[in-house]
């Protein structure tokens, strides 16, 4: 098993996949031309407003000729496809794929807003805020799985965090609410740990237990108390505050540097986790426990303790993500309000190849699909928004199938450690 | 008593025992007792914990404890007693009412008195199908966590055949609609099964993704192509009378043929798993893929087959709900059957008979929860708490053993040990 995993890491891109990718690039180029470029009139223009909202914009509206832009995008994608088929981009293939997909998405926006105007600033700003719970959920998954414990209970932990955050936040203040939410997450993580590390229960089932339990408990308390007495379901939400200096950067400033606690915390956790995982002793130990626990144990690393610590941190991260819903955005708790964001977080973790910044990229992509879906109706596009909302799940399945290169899951995840 | 050495099972021995059936003969009666012990204790402990939870969240108990300890204790016990009495009279019917109804001889009154228990059977029916789906997967070594999505798709395809195919007699229309439901679910199971067999993409993740794709798809269907023309709500047209599963009694009793179909399917699954070569291969590959491959079995084909059949069974659960109870497709009608079915399959030890019994229990709990909510104001979400606790105890029997000071059995029941690879 483990030797296989090591082999996988030096795997290069096969010639077949190089060719498949070339065909995919060309197909996207043709799609831009046939579906988008030929569908707009030659004199139509696309207007992108660059006002993220909140602060006064200093940038003028970006005006593009629709057809010309689309043709340029199609040609660029086609050239990349041609080069891929002729020479191949070798190990940069996936980066080029990202570029081509970005061209396609931009083409879609140009086409969708042809003859109309789309607020690009608003789109990106909602993308970021929708990416927050997804990314934080994915970080929770990374924390657990890098140490070898599968966490499909992100959703349940989020719900618990959201509920407790709202309840305690209403009774006291939002800081204590956040603190209790994180504490409950730690408890949930502990439960996952006890079940899967101590009792060696199947980790998927342990996660399912937490999901069902958390859905039941939060809905019960919500129905019995929180929907009846509004004063205990009315927390203060964390206000946005601009970061002096950075918030004045045109366009990107208001998007990235005029947010509330949760978004800044997400960036902080991203950096901390990345550095922690790959540049500290703690991270090395954690990863070794997830890859080859027996070897780690031989070297004197306490496998059990490392795993417990990881699931505790993972639970806290997930419930912090959940608290975002009640304390960072909505300001009240509703039954099952996380609506599957935990599972999208799981998908983002896989999509991002168990890497913090990969997960953030996936979170942004999924958040973008989400925020675009809500704008399709405004732009009067006849594509049902549901199909855009499906895209993250389909994309994850494609990644999982190894079409875009196989992800590298920690080798020992899902396997309880037994000391001999 | 001296300790017996714990012997590890090796695959070859298991295979031999499966073939000769020696294991079953040897153990005889004590085996049944041992199989039942843990589930029964798990359910009992679950009910106790649920009772504690109800007490902790009831205001009147706190008020009584404020007066005196004794008053608080009696109020707490009274609350739990009332809750469970409400739960079980709501789901099984009240004995006094049944007796007076029978004495009065009024047919409507008799129907009303028996309605709760029949309604519990109605609630159990989709659980049986969905539980069988997960159980069959477990036996074949795949984890079907996507019953929820398969139920959705099965319901959608059955609904479509139910209202769009016109002019058929019921004897053809009903089986056709059921088949459509099974086929829809089967496709939803086939995709992750195929992906697992051919690319190694793990079925747990893929079925979760398929769940959400199914939700979005049915959302689109109900606001678009399958929307009832005259309605503003996302709901499909009502299915034709010829596609409705026959009901056995007049209103208000909804008890319908689906229950018996579910029992028949449970028997078919039993027969398939334990009496046919295919089923044997499925179980062998499930308990030890390496041994299966060594014996010349096609692991990939068995994985695909298992996921497809599991999907078909879950699809039937959806079809059953549409054709027997709801008669149309509405948004999010499935409400958690998919995840509950994992608990069912484990509680029933992944055996069709066990699944049927576990489904009857869960159906009863679910059916009684609503009356309890109405009469006592205890939200019916308490059922999810009970189910989660029961699932936890079944999955980690060591906890139950610790609580009740039970001895570790010499031979551990083969649990579910699915690897993520």
Interface residues (C-beta under 8 A of the other chain):
Chain A: X1 X150 X152 X195 X199 X201 X202 X203 X204 X205 X206 X208 X209 X210 X211 X212 X213 X215 X216 X217 X219 X220 X221 X223 X224 X225 X340 X343 X344 X346 X347 X350 X384 X386 X387 X389 X390 X393 X394 X396 X397 X400 X401 X402 X406 X409 X413 X414 X415
Chain B: X53 X57 X143 X145 X195 X199 X200 X201 X202 X204 X205 X206 X208 X209 X210 X211 X212 X213 X215 X216 X217 X219 X220 X223 X224 X336 X339 X340 X342 X343 X346 X377 X378 X379 X381 X382 X383 X384 X385 X386 X387 X388 X389 X391 X392 X395 X396 X398 X399 X415 X416 X417 X418 X419 X420 X421
